[in-house]
Amino acid sequence: MKNKFKTLLAVGFLSIATVSYAQVRIVNSASNAGVGNMTAFIDASSNSTANGQPNVGKGLLFPRTDLTTLTAFGGGPTGAPTSFPTRYDGMIVYNTAAAGVAGVGATQGTLSPGYWFYENKTTNVNGGTWKPLGALPNPKLNILTTETVTNTLVNNAQVYAIKGTFNASGTSTAVDIPAPAGMTAMYGITIYKAGTNTVYDRSLYSYTVATTAGNAVTGSPNMSVVYPNGTYEYVLEYLK
């Protein structure tokens, strides 16, 4: 009887493992033999074989938590002694509270619905701060002499930027600021001289979307200006 029970138990565990593998796969492989060589230890990407049809996808649903009612971190390390070496640093939840602060740890600003993470570099499990994922620093934008995609949208239209130079004659307001390929309208411009810490203007009297010389007139929308003779640099922001 005891052996029969053991056999049934083993079959049950195998059945659970089979069902689990159909939902969450390891390294997206039909065989687990390659796990040791993979960087990702879990791959939950869509798989037509597991889903049964090619147009069904999978998603990861984070725990929904009202952070105002989270008043304590429960439990200690389980398994290996280093299970929680960073004291919940990096834990992510979907917060449902629309106001207030978290019940444990500090809170950056006021709670709002969305994804929040717990940043804790202290030696105390309650010493961290809850921060909205949107609070992560934006990557620095390096505008070059080739087309750069900015972090700005205007009416859902992407704003691009490019760096260049133009020469002023000292006697004419016309300068050569060629329009980049595909440009339909200017969003903004900054004219300056490198090394002088001087910004000359953030506008032009007029600008024609063209690739020929003399397509811009320096100055403001109210007054054209003759720039002193010399070479100037600019950052042109534009739409396509």
Secondary structure as GFF3:
##gff-version 3
##sequence-region A 1 240
A	DSSP	alpha_helix	2	23	.	.	.	ID=ss1
A	DSSP	three_ten_helix	32	37	.	.	.	ID=ss2
A	DSSP	alpha_helix	48	51	.	.	.	ID=ss3
A	DSSP	beta_strand	64	65	.	.	.	ID=ss4
A	DSSP	three_ten_helix	67	69	.	.	.	ID=ss5
A	DSSP	beta_strand	91	95	.	.	.	ID=ss6
A	DSSP	beta_strand	106	107	.	.	.	ID=ss7
A	DSSP	beta_strand	114	119	.	.	.	ID=ss8
A	DSSP	beta_strand	129	132	.	.	.	ID=ss9
A	DSSP	three_ten_helix	133	135	.	.	.	ID=ss10
A	DSSP	beta_strand	148	154	.	.	.	ID=ss11
A	DSSP	beta_strand	157	168	.	.	.	ID=ss12
A	DSSP	beta_strand	174	175	.	.	.	ID=ss13
A	DSSP	beta_strand	185	193	.	.	.	ID=ss14
A	DSSP	beta_strand	198	201	.	.	.	ID=ss15
A	DSSP	beta_strand	204	207	.	.	.	ID=ss16
A	DSSP	beta_strand	216	220	.	.	.	ID=ss17
A	DSSP	beta_strand	223	224	.	.	.	ID=ss18
A	DSSP	beta_strand	230	239	.	.	.	ID=ss19
###
